[in-house]
Amino acid sequence: MLKIGDKKLINAWAFYDWANSVYSLVISTAVFPIYYAGLTASEGFANADGKIEFLGMLWNSTSLYNYALAFSFLVVALMSPMLSGIADYAGNKKKFLKGFCLLGSISVMCLYFFTGKETLWVGIVFTILASIGFWGSIVFYNAYLPEVAHPEQQDKVSAKGFMLGYSGSILLLLICLILIETEVFGLYDKQFGSQISFVLVGLWWLGFAQITYKKLPNTEKITLPKDNYFLKGIKEFKKVARELFEYSELKTFLIAFFLLSIGVQTIILMAGIFGTILGLETANLIGTILLVQFVGILGAFLFSRLSNKIGNIKTLKITIAIWGLVCFIGFNLTKDTPNIDIYFYVLGGLIGLVMGAIQSLARSTYSKLLPQTEDTASYFSFFDVTEKIALVVGMVAFGLLTSFFTIQTSVLALGVFFLGAFITLSTIKKTKYVQ
């Protein structure tokens, strides 16, 4: 078995980001949302009022998609603490990682069968299951970080994962765009090209994950009392919960992470809609998405190096300040802004610079703050649940803001969450590896 800090172990762990990040980009951000919006807006799909029918009720198509994702986040938030407790008790994180990966990848491939009004249920059901598979696997993947890298390595290792993730997702997205846009000399249409893309995402995710599985340590306990795993999992989770609240730095960091996640995740999810409202064409939106991924690789690398010199907390505060600048620039953009597409590319570049950086640093900082423990899955489930709740709160808050104000004002208001995160991080005491 490879020892902690071994390059082969680190590379294998980081490679799961290469495997699963194609879901984030192709399914969550670029191809599937456009495919879904185009299909549900097609002739005969919606009624005269633009509503679509699902479960015997009429829905706004965008709202139905958002509710489906929100439901998946809620499911993960509710079950991951319990499952992580079981994983820590039995020492079988790898089994849960494999299980959620299998669920997510197969569900993505099943989106191939979402072709029209009659198969809307396929699109919604497997959107939910794919999201659960992705976010559920992330809990157990992140929990391995303290087991593959020493504290002084974790910033660099976490960033490496995100850099690989951006690289892999860019590569597959370009392949998918070629399939969709070229229509392979007229042999099939764009819809079928999108369907093929969903299959490719699932195969990519599941296939490359095997590299990670081969090297990750199997810590499953051979001799376990034949007790109820469910009850033992709950006890394990309660024990970790009590321990967590005894560590003031961990509590404070989770509060800061909650606040910054509201801003970060809301901006990431709403950027496409913001660009559409500003009147940008689809080609420019896709171009911006690709720019964000490319710059994200550079940002994750640069800020991981910066954290080694000035510490995690100071580096995180710099990224938060840049996110605040993003909110201010977004507030000043309108349809009438001259050269709006150029400004949007600049905005995308700034987001890319700090998106991967803040996510990788948040993961490694939390890992460094953990006490010496074997219950890493349970501790990281709190990290994951914090992010999911922040995502739901952010979407609801943004929806309420846009109901009363312009979308530009709503973007500016997100800066309040970044300010709160900045102030909260400033109260964390210095430790050996987190300064």
Summary of the structure (lengths in Angstrom):
residues: 435
radius of gyration: 21.4
end to end distance: 32.6
largest distance: 69.2
contacts: 1558
relative contact order: 0.14
helix: 80%
strand: 2%
